Amino acid sequence: MHRAADLEALFHDTFHADFATVLEGGFEEPVYLPGAPHRIRYTRDYFRSALHEVAHWCVAGPRRRTLEDYGYWYAPDGRDAGQQARFLTVEVRPQAFEALFCAACGHDFRVSLDNLDGDPGDADRFADDVERLARRLIGQGLPERPRRWVAALETFYGTTDRSLAARLSAVFPTAP
């Protein structure tokens, strides 16, 4: 069973001592709030929202983690083609991490274009970009925070019987 509350406890156990950061659900909109402690807030009790917001935290470096919502530009749903292209460019890395997190805990993954009322962009190309980056990250070795999170997820969900690359293939059944 995949419960977002489990992710909150697991995140606390994995990162709080080193990063003074907590994962919190129950909100209408996700946001990162620096402070004491830093807060990663995700939408309602949505498991995938929690994983996605942790992915953004894993992308943000030390300076960005001092800024609300990491200081990123965000245009709400209804983006035009140019805005959507910029959005998809900055979403490749967090969604690649999210795909790896989903693979680590045996949960379904689909890319999110997050633009229901606007130009969605090229979904197939974006999915290919996300998959390529996820595979490259596995090959290069994950950075420290995503590596720690994947290991925590694998241990908690008991998915260590197959490699992360094999589990990613289940998430993206056809290789690019």
C-alpha positions in Angstrom: 0.0 0.0 0.0 1.3 3.4 -0.9 0.4 6.1 1.6 1.7 9.6 1.6 1.8 9.7 5.4 4.4 6.9 5.2 6.5 9.1 2.9 6.4 11.9 5.5 7.8 9.6 8.3 10.4 8.0 5.9 11.5 11.5 4.7 11.9 12.6 8.3 14.0 9.6 9.2 16.1 9.9 6.1 16.8 13.7 6.0 15.7 15.7 9.0 18.9 15.4 11.0 21.1 16.6 8.1 18.8 19.0 6.3 16.2 20.2 9.0 13.5 19.7 6.4 10.0 18.1 6.7 7.5 16.8 4.2 3.9 17.8 4.9 0.7 17.0 3.1 -2.8 18.3 3.3 -2.4 21.5 1.2 -4.3 22.8 -1.8 -1.1 23.7 -3.7 2.4 22.4 -3.2 5.1 24.8 -2.1 8.6 24.8 -0.5 8.9 27.1 2.5 12.4 27.7 3.9 12.6 28.2 7.7 13.1 26.2 10.9 12.4 23.6 9.8 12.2 23.9 6.0 8.9 22.6 4.8 8.1 20.7 1.6 4.3 20.9 1.3 2.5 18.6 -1.2 -1.1 18.5 -2.4 -3.7 16.9 -0.1 -2.7 13.3 0.7 -1.5 12.5 -2.9 1.4 10.0 -2.9 2.7 11.1 -6.3 2.5 14.8 -5.3 4.7 14.0 -2.3 7.2 12.2 -4.5 7.2 15.0 -7.0 7.8 17.7 -4.4 10.7 15.7 -2.9 12.1 15.5 -6.5 12.1 19.3 -6.7 13.9 19.4 -3.3 16.5 17.0 -4.7 17.1 19.2 -7.7 17.5 22.4 -5.6 21.0 23.3 -4.5 21.9 24.9 -1.1 21.2 28.5 -2.3 17.8 27.6 -3.9 16.8 25.8 -0.7 16.9 29.2 1.1 14.2 30.7 -1.2 10.5 30.2 -1.2 9.5 27.6 -3.8 13.3 27.5 -4.6 12.9 30.9 -6.4 11.6 29.2 -9.5 9.4 30.8 -12.1 5.9 29.2 -12.3 3.1 30.1 -14.6 -0.2 28.5 -13.6 -2.3 26.2 -15.8 -3.3 27.8 -19.0 0.3 28.4 -20.3 0.8 29.3 -23.9 3.1 27.2 -26.1 6.2 29.2 -25.2 5.6 29.2 -21.5 4.8 25.4 -21.7 8.1 24.8 -23.5 10.0 26.6 -20.8 8.0 24.7 -18.1 8.8 21.3 -19.7 12.5 22.2 -20.0 12.8 22.8 -16.2 10.5 19.8 -15.4 12.7 17.1 -17.0 15.1 16.6 -14.1 12.5 16.6 -11.3 10.3 14.2 -13.3 13.2 12.0 -14.0 13.9 11.8 -10.2 10.2 11.2 -9.6 10.2 8.3 -12.1 13.1 6.8 -10.2 11.3 7.3 -6.9 8.2 5.6 -8.3 10.3 2.7 -9.6 12.0 2.5 -6.2 8.7 2.0 -4.4 6.8 0.0 -7.0 4.4 2.8 -7.9 3.0 3.8 -11.3 4.5 6.8 -13.0 3.3 9.0 -15.8 4.9 12.3 -16.9 2.8 15.4 -15.9 2.4 18.2 -18.4 0.5 20.2 -15.8 -1.3 22.4 -18.3 -4.9 21.2 -18.7 -6.3 24.5 -19.9 -3.4 25.4 -22.2 -1.0 24.1 -24.8 0.2 20.7 -23.4 3.4 20.6 -25.6 4.8 17.4 -27.1 4.0 14.7 -24.5 5.8 11.9 -26.3 9.0 13.9 -26.6 8.8 15.0 -23.0 8.3 11.4 -21.8 11.3 10.4 -23.9 13.4 13.2 -22.4 12.4 12.2 -18.9 13.2 8.5 -19.5 16.5 9.2 -21.1 17.6 11.4 -18.2 16.4 8.8 -15.6 18.5 6.1 -17.4 21.5 8.4 -17.6 21.2 9.2 -13.9 21.2 5.5 -13.1 24.3 5.0 -15.3 26.2 7.9 -13.9 25.2 7.3 -10.3 22.6 9.4 -8.5 23.5 12.5 -6.6 23.5 12.1 -2.8 20.0 13.2 -1.8 18.1 11.2 -4.5 20.4 8.2 -3.9 19.5 8.3 -0.2 15.8 8.7 -1.0 15.8 5.8 -3.5 17.6 3.6 -0.9 15.1 4.5 1.8 12.1 3.8 -0.5 13.6 0.5 -1.7 14.1 -0.6 1.9 10.7 0.5 3.1 8.8 -1.0 0.1 10.9 -4.1 -0.2 11.8 -3.6 -3.8 15.5 -4.5 -3.7 14.9 -7.9 -5.4 15.4 -6.2 -8.9 17.7 -3.4 -10.0 16.4 0.1 -10.2 17.1 0.0 -13.9 14.9 -3.1 -14.3 12.1 -1.5 -12.2 12.4 1.7 -14.3 11.8 -0.4 -17.4 8.4 -1.4 -15.9 7.7 2.4 -15.6 8.8 3.0 -19.1 8.2 -0.3 -20.9 9.8 0.7 -24.2 13.4 1.9 -24.3 14.0 5.2 -26.1 
